[in-house]
Amino acid sequence: MTNTEKIANAKKRIDELERLIKYWNDSENDESKILNFSLKINNKVA
């Protein structure tokens, strides 16, 4: 494998990791929104 191929593969892996990190960050924000929403409902019912 040439250095150019190694660099291309490394860039692909980095892009995949960046997409995963973005996905995880977005899903954590969605979970916190859902949690806050359910807590607001519980406070109104109680």
N, C-alpha and C positions, 0 to 999 in steps of 0.2 A: 504494500500500500504506500503510495507516495505521500509526501507532506501535504500536497494540495488536497488529496482525498481525506486525509486525517483532519485537516482544518474544516473541510466541508461537513464531515460527519459531526465534528464538535459543534459547529454552528447549528446544525439540525437539532442536536441534543439540547443545546442552550435554548433554542426557540421553544422546544417542547416543554422544558422546565419552566420557562417564563409563562407559557400558556397555563400550565398547571397551577403555578403560584397565583396568577390572576384569577383562575377559576376558584381556587380555595378561598382567596380573599373575598370574592364576590359571594360565595356561598356562606361564609361566616357573617357577612353583613346581612344577607337575607335571613339567616337564622335569628340574628339579634332583632331584626324588625318583627319577625313572627313572634318571638318571645315577648317583646314589648307590647305587641298587640294583644296577646293572650293575657298578659298581666293587667292591662287596662280593662279588659272585659271582666276579669275576676274581681277587680276593685269595684266595678259598678254593680255587680251582682251581690257582693257582700255588703 
